[in-house]
C-alpha cells in the first residue's frame, strides 16, 4: 500500500512508474522503427496509431498491477462521465503517446506521460521520450529529476539571459500564440518543441516560459505539470493553478513559467 505522505513510499512508487514508462516506450519504438505503420483517426480527427494502443495496454496493465486500488484514466480509455470521475480522490492520468503528430513525422519529439492525481493536482509525474531515451520524473516530497546517458540529476528552473526571454512554442502549431507575448517580455528567443517536452525544457532551465492558448487535454499536461511544479516553476490559468479532473477534461489556455524575473 502506497503512503502518499511518506517520501520513501513515493520514491519507491516513482521508481516503478519510471520503469513502466520504459517498457511502454520500448513497445512504441518497436513500431516506430518498423517499415511502416497504419494511421486511423478518432472522432475528433486526431491521429491514432498501433503505437498509441500498444503503449496504452502496457501502461494500464502495469498500473493495475502496481496499484489495483486506483483507477487509470488514459487518453485511449473509454469516456468516463464526470458524475463518476468526481468521486475519484486519487487516480492515474495517462497519455500513452503524447505527440502522435511528431511520431508520424519521425522527429523523435514524442513522449509517454504518466501522472498521479490527488484531488485536483498532480503529485507524481513521469515524462519519457523513448526516441532519445530522456526521462523526466518527479514526485511530491521527492523532487524533480532528469535521467539521460545513465546519469540522474536533479533539475531546477533557471532564469536565462536578461536580454531575451526564451519562449517554448509548439512545433506542430506554429509560433502565432507565442508572439503575442513579445510585448510583455520584450526581445524573445523562440524554441520549437513537440509534446510535453515543452514543459520539461522549462523545468530544466533550458527555456523560461511556455504560453499555450490552443486546446490541450488534461492527460497532455498533468505529468509534465508535476515535474515543472517540483522543479520550482508553475502552470497557471488566469493567475490560478491549472487544476485536474474538471467537468470537462479540456484545459483552458495556460502559462507554464520557470524562474521569475
Secondary structure, DSSP 4 states (H G I P E B T S, - for coil): ---TT-HHHHHHHHHHHHHHHHHHHHHHHHHHTSS---EEE-TTS-EEEHHHHHHHHHHHHHHHHH-TTSEEEETTSPP--HHHHTT-SEEEEEEEEE-HHHHHHT-S--EEEEEEEETTEEEEEEEEETTTTEEEEEETTTEEEEEETTEEEE-------TT-EEEEEETTT-SHHHHTTHHHHSSEEEEEE-TTHHHHHHHTTS-SEEEE-S-EEHHHHHHHHHHHHHTT-EEEETTEE--SS-SS-EE--EEEE-S--
